Amino acid sequence: PLHYETVMNRGSCVQMVTASWFSGCVYGSIHVAGIFSVNFCGPNSVLQFFCDIPSLLTLSCSGDILEYAFIIASCCFAFVCFTLMVVSYIYIFSAVLRIPSTQGRFKTFSTCMPHLCVVTLFLSSGFIAYLGSASKSPSSLNLFMSVLYSLLPPTLNPVIYSLRNKDMKV
């Protein structure tokens, strides 16, 4: 079992959770405010699995300036989040590599790998879903990627983590 209480103090955990919730709320609020300021014209059907920002922006008649502003802000925010995540994984892997026994390193990496697989699947399908939906015409690949991005990682997450459970293996 993991013992977070021995590694981190409660104040650090509260700060990280607060920062995560605050940044998510600010990011979402920017998109909501931007979408409410957009004028929509033409057809009002979104040919996607879910109604997301890029899909809504393809229906707008405000021009490309607002769309580019959203894309630039999203890319900047995603880059900062991705950088922080990569830095944290560098710290994790450097700590794991300092474990003296090979068996200890293998056991620790086998614990980290399911999480890394889910994160990689989530990020790669998200990049493809968002970068692929920039075109005005919907495609079956865009629809497939949006389904993959929104359903597969949350579904696989409990399955992958339950496979680490000894009772589940039996």
Summary of the structure (lengths in Angstrom):
residues: 170
radius of gyration: 20.1
end to end distance: 18.0
largest distance: 64.2
contacts: 384
relative contact order: 0.08
helix: 76%
strand: 1%
